Amino acid sequence: MVSILRAKYVFKTVFVGDPAVGKTSIITKHVMSAFRENYIPTLGANITSNDYVVENYGVTLLIWDIAGQEIFSRVREKYYGGAKAAFVVYDVTRPETLEGASKWVEDLKRFIPGSIPMVVVGNKIDLKRKVSTEEGEKFAKRLGATFIESSAKTGENVPEVFREITKALVSKVTKSS
């Protein structure tokens, strides 16, 4: 049986976080079912897309993978333009990346008007953690964001990261119409 979509939405989303937290790896695992062991830094931004169906709404996420290196801080404002949601990623093996996540949220709030759905992602749960789940949950709660821990390597919870943001975006747009 073929389902008829109520509408088709396209949303720009941004992945932010310190270098080497796994932003690109999460996206690659989800979109291409692949994982690279070696770290290759993102230069500027990489853009990909993926399609979803949520509550009979067709949704395309335009996924902007924003470079975490400080050298790109001057151009980030342009990359944020038009974003409707954000993924804030940190590495559970490096506590300083959770601290750095606050800076990324400030950046988002400075350059994206209004309130947008956010998912805080504690990545690399397949490794020996140094940041507790409770610390990540507390950070996300302060932001009013959804919290998910994932492993880009094993794929654990990676689909849920995208599902949560997509559901939040559809909910936001359908409530306002």
N, C-alpha and C positions, 0 to 999 in steps of 0.2 A: 504494500500500500504506500502510495506516494503522499507525503505530507505537503500541504500548501503553506508556504511561509507567509506570515502576517506582514512582514516588512524586511528590508535589508538595510543593515547599518554598517558603517565603516567608522572605526575609532582608531585614532592614533594613540599609542601607548609608548612609554619610555622606560627602559631598564637603566637604573642608576646604582652606583656603589663604587667603592674603592677598587683600584686595579687588582686583578687576579682573584676576585671573590666568586667568579663563575657565572657572570651574566651571560656571556656568549655561549658557555657550555650548556646552561639551562635552555636557552633558545634553540641551540643546535640539537640537543637531545629531543626537545619537543617537536620541532618542525621537521627534522631529518632523521630522527632516531639514531643519531650518531654521537660519539664522544671522542674528543682528542685528549690524549694524555699530556702533551706538551703545551705550554702556555704561549699563546701568540696574542700580543696586546692589540686591542681595537684601536684603529687610527681614526679619530674624529667620531664617526658613527657608522654603524651598519644597519641597513633596513631590510626587513623581511616581512612577510605577512602569512597569516593562517586563517582559515575559515572555520566557523563553528555554527551550531544551531542551538539556541537557548530559548525554551518556551515557544517554539515555532517561529522564532525570529532568526533570520540569517544574519550572521555577524562576521565581518572581516576585521581582524586586528592588524593594524600596521604597527609593527614592533620595531622601535628604534632602540638599538643597543648603543648606549652613549659611553664613549671612552672614559675611563676613570682617572687617567693620568692628569696631573695638575697642568701640564702644558696646554691642554685643550680647554681649560676653564674659561678662557675669553670667548670661545665660540659656542659654548653650551647653550646660551640663551636662545640662539637661533634654532638649535635642535629641539628645544622644549616647546616652541611655538605650536599651538593647536593641540597639544596633548590633552587627552581626556581621562587618562589614568596613568598610574606609575607603579612600577615594581622597584622596591628598595631592597637591594641584596647585600648581605654581609656573609662572611665566612665564619662558621662556628669554631674553627680552629685558631682564629686570630681575633682576640677581643677588641683590638684597636679598630677593626673594620665595623664593629657595631657602634663604637663611638663615632666613627666617620660617617655612619648612616645619618646622624643628626645633621651634619653639614649638607648632605645631599637633600634632605627634606627641606632645610632652609632655602637651598637653591631652588627647589621646585616651587615653594611658596612664593618666592620672590619673582619668579618669571612666569608662573602659570596662574592666571586670575581665577578666583573662586576656589571652591572645594572640589577636589577630584578623588575618586576611589584610589586607594593605595593598598598594595599587598607587601608586607615585609616578609622577605624570604631569608631564612637562615640556611645557607647552602653548605654542602660537604659533610652531611651527617654520616657518611660512610667512613669518615676519618675520626681520629681521636679528638674529641671536642674539648674546647676551653671556655665556651660560652654556653651556659645552661639554657634549656628551653624556657625556663621561667624568666630569664633576663630578656630574651627575645620577645616573649609574650608581653612583658611589662612595657617594653619600648613601643610595640605595636599598639597596645591599649592607649598609651598616652597620645598617640596620633589618631586614634579612632580608626585604625587600619586592621585589616585581616592579617593573621600571622600563619605562616606555613614553614615548616622545615623540609628541606629537600636534599637529594643527592643527584646532581647532574650525571654523575658517573653511572649509578645504578638505575636511574630513572625514578627512584622513589619520590612520590608526591609531585613530580614535575607536571603531569597533566592537571593536577588540582590547582597549581599556581595560576595557570591560564583560565581554568574553569571559574575560579573565584572572581577574577577581574572581569571576565566576560559577563557573568551573572550580575555583578554590581553595576556594570555599564548599562545593560539592558534594563535593569530595575530602575536606574536613575532616569533613563530616557522615557520609559513607559509611564512612570509616575508623573513626569512633567508634561505629558501630552494629554 
